[in-house]
């Protein structure tokens, strides 16, 4: 076969193979299309099923939402109906109440009208009676004029003349009695006037012993101590009974009080408050209470140191405490503890010179004035020598010591040789030049008397004499004393001071009533 034939055969085979491939490809394509249609139909069926399910779910959700909204709406309607019913009930109650009030008012008006008519009838009746009485009186006067032969004016003149003569006689007798009494009491009154005059010019001594100066680092602290509208300074004064004077003195505040214990408590409390920096009424009361406890401990320590220094042993703790309290008291301007120590030393020396027991004499000398530091207001009325003797007997001191304490001002009879020694040494200590100031002690006693007068009234909780005795500040219990009673109490205390005391100038009585409610959150 030639090449041409081969080429033709190859071309024919290629054409036949191409045709066969096309036919096979067409068959595969038809199968693919049919498969795709089947899948498409399956997908459509599935999509339709899912759509139906979603539709059903949405319909169910819509129904549930509708039911919820319907239930809420019904609740709102029920609540509104309930409120409307309650409002209608209140309205009916108000209407019934108003009708009742109107009925009561009508009854009251009727009663008032009846009373007005009754009063009018009574007034008319009384007017008639008054006219009858006037007629009877004029008739009686006319009859008396006829009987006496004098007119009413002449009788009145004669009566006045006789009364004048009687009044002149009584006045002359009263004047004579008054003059005689004045002659008898002239010297006493003159002494009283002189003492009052001395008291009025005794400022330097009083200030020297009744004032403490509290130094500050800067004047900025003064504002914090005063507080907003002065509430802090008022809280300090109420808690301690000390008058706080804030003036132009640079970097200093003055504490004024006749009681040195109060001054010391106020001074230490201010020091703690300024150091701490927190200054407000609640903190002030807390610090003052802590300071009072601290002062009590210091009093005990002072008493212990004193008895140890003097070599006195076996003293009762209450007597030791009384000795410590003497540091904060003065006798005629002389510190009571220093005076008692001095008397004890003098008694020891004098007893040794006389061949007596110096320790016993020293013990009596230290305790001779413990009655000047009483624990309660009731004990103030007892003379200090008798009170000191009673304490010594109560706390187991020997009879010689008790007698020496009670007899050093001749209140009782001296029974031992130690008693005159105590009396003499007490006079020696007090008679030293410059040791005592009589005027200052009278001034302090006057302030104590002011406070005691206030404590004599019911409901008084605290009383402080301030402003050098020109003001008495009284704090009362709010449960026992009302606002109206507080004004009455202030008047009664001022009247009591006028009648029972002698003082220069005037005394202002201020009654403070405070209500305080306290609860604790746990």
Secondary structure, 3 states (H helix, E strand, C coil): CCHHHHHHHHHHHHHHHHHHHHHHHHHHHHHHHHHHHHHHHHHHHHHHHHHHHHHHHHHHHHHHHHHHHHHHHHHHHHHHHHHHHHHHHHHHHHHHHHHHHHHHHHHHHHHHHHHHHHHHHHHHHHHHHHHHHHHHHHHHHHHHHHHHCCCHHHHHHHHHHHHHHHHHHHHHHHHHHHHHHHHHHHHHHHHHHHHHHHHHCCHHHHHHHHEEEEECCCCHHHHHHHCHHHHHHHHHHHHHCCEEECCCCCCEEEEECCCHHHHHHHHHHHHHHHHHCCCCHHHHHHHHHHHHHHHHHHHHHHHHHHHHHCCCCCCCHHHHHHHHHHHHCEECCEEHHHHHHHHHHHHHHHHHHCCCCHHHHHHHHHHCCHHHCCCCCHHHHCCHHHHHHHHHHHCCCCHHHHHHHHHCCCCCCCCCHHHHHHHHHHHHHHHCCCCCCHHHHHHHHHHHHHHHHHHCCCCEEEEEEEHHHCEEEEEECCCCCCHHHHHHHHHHHHHHHHHHCCCCCCCEEEEEECCCCCCCCC
